[in-house]
Amino acid sequence: MKTLLENIRTVDDLRKLSIQQLPELAYELRDFILDTLSVKPGHLGASLGVVELSIALHYHYQTPEDLLIWDVGHQSYPHKILTGRKENFYTLRQKQGIAGFPVRTESMFDPFGVGHSSTSLSAIIGMATADNLHHRNRKHIAVIGDASIASGMALEAMNHLGDTDLDVLIILNDNSIGIDPSVGALKSHFAQLDQQRPNIFENLNLHYLGSFDGHSFDDLFYAFSLADNTNGPKIIHLKTTKGKGYKNAEEDQVKWHSPGKFNKTTGEIHSHAAQTTYQTVFAETMQTLMEHNTDLVAITPAMLTGSNLIELKKKFPQRVFDVGIAEQHALTFAAGLATQNCLPYMAIYSTFLQRAYDQLIHDIALQNLPVVLCIDRAGFVGTDGATHHGYFDLSFLNSIPNTIVATASNVKDFIDVLYTAQFTQQPFAIRFAKEEISYYQEKRHPEKLIIGEAKVRTKGTEIAICACGKIADRIRKIIHRHQLETKVTLIDFVFIKPINDNIFSDLMNFRTVLTFEDGILNGGMGHTILENLIALDFDGKIENFGYPDAFIEHATIDELNELVGLDDTNIEKIIFENLNF
């Protein structure tokens, strides 16, 4: 006998069920997600927390005609399964498979692509406004979490929405946690909304409906009925539990946000043997720096766990700041600290730094303030895909005056760069990848580097290779593996900006110069080298290798490197072709 879920291929099949059958469907859907994600890693906790909500939304509303947006998209797996993607769900986050986030090209049920937080409200307001202009009558629904709704962009959207009569329904999925526990004053405000009148939403002219149990179908359908009979913009406040229905995920919500492979029955997470990562080294180095420099502070926008700063926060509770999902605020907050003799080290993912580009230019660089940007997840990040890759940073940082840009290819240089940054009096960006490290440099006093100098790893006579970041270390290993040290000069650009002029003078001695970088080619390191050599009337061959002018989707990092022609096999081929082997 088929289960209820087995009979559901589309939302039309879902709507054939009785309301009494929905709890059983919720149980089966959770089980299906657990079965899949135990062997195909993804965002588990958030999706388990919205199973009932996902079912109820598609059961009650006429999606895809009615428009439904999931903020961020960590919680979108039940939605995907119910909207025609169940049979392919096993391909989740794999090359050419189901994306980890809603993508417009994947399904008509995904009217807006997401991946970064707090965009859903602005998007749904835009859609509702367009429908008004086109005289189209349908529902407009956005689901947003309590951490995301506290961001500046969401508050801007609600400020706009409250000055309209648009039929927009905001569903606040309040589980008191993002990736890490929610922070800020709004957290306590949300906890008191039932008793507090007026509240922030009513003050913004939004009809407040709540709070309701987000795991109760009775509560959900009652709330939807109230919303249907309420004119203008409104918000349903739901209380939910992240990881609902799986004891391990409920008890440790941070760990089970995205746990990797695990044993569904025992709850054992199949983690690799403990590995050192650049994030580990970053946290340990920060502790040492903060112990010796009392002016140094650390900041993160809602990424304490991801940036390995939990223990640092415990050790320096007054000097480590989690400002929530608020990248723009984080950078200008850092700028303010820097004006008053503090030295801020900002831990931020490359993809999220994009959200605060204006603040980086106008509030930090224009004022030439000593803010250190520790840019995590640089380059490809793998299965999270296009919304999370960090390959634009080299190019957009390269164009900002007053800014030092560094990227280390190994642990020693990474520690030295972090150490060196505290002695400068201008913006200093340090990018690094999410990567396991096979070795760890013994404890030593860090070296203060000369800004702009590169590291010559090998001194050959035939061709010169200019590289940066982890790809430089991969090329070093290729050269060593094929015993090319006498043929290839490898220059590791620890600093992308500035670059000392003597480096370009040295490159003039070669007939062939190749550049490699783990970032988009346009405006990157290679183009800087090309421009400088042309200015010196270099008449040899210059060839740049990096990522293409394109948005690159999800796959493993090895698959992505192969896709753009920067896997070891292709790099070896390029080197040998230029050596005329």
Buried (B, 14 or more C-beta within 10 A) or exposed (E): EEBBBEEBBEBEBBEEBEEEEBBEBBBBBBBBBBEBBBEBBBBBBBBBBBBBBBBBBBBBBEBBEBBBBBBBBBBBBBBBBBBBBBEBBEBBBBBEBBBBBBBEEBBEBBBBBBBBBBBBBBBBBBBBBEBBEEEEEBBBBBBBBBBBBBBBBBBEBBEBBBEBEBBBBBBBBBBBBBBBBBBBEBBEBBBEBEEEEEBBBBEBBBBBBBBBBBBBBEBBBEBBEBBEEBEBBBBBBBBBBBBBBBEBBBEBBBBBBBBBEBEBEEBEBEEEEEEBBBBBBBBBBBBBBBEEEEBBBBBBBBBBBBBBBBBBBEEBEEBBBBBBBBBBBBBBBBBBBBEEEBBBBBBBBBBBBBBBBEBBBEBBBBBBBBBBBBBBBBBBBBBBBBBBBBBBBBBBBBEBEBBBBBBBBBBBBBBBBBBBBBEEEBBBBBBBBBBEBEEEBEEEEBEEBEBBBBBEBBEBEBBBBBBBBBBBBBBBEBBEEBEBBEBBBBBBBBBBBEBBEEBBEBBBEBEBBBBBBBBBBBBBBBBBBBEBBEEEEBEBEBEBBBBEEEEBBBBBBEBBBBBBBBBBEBBBEBBEEBBEE
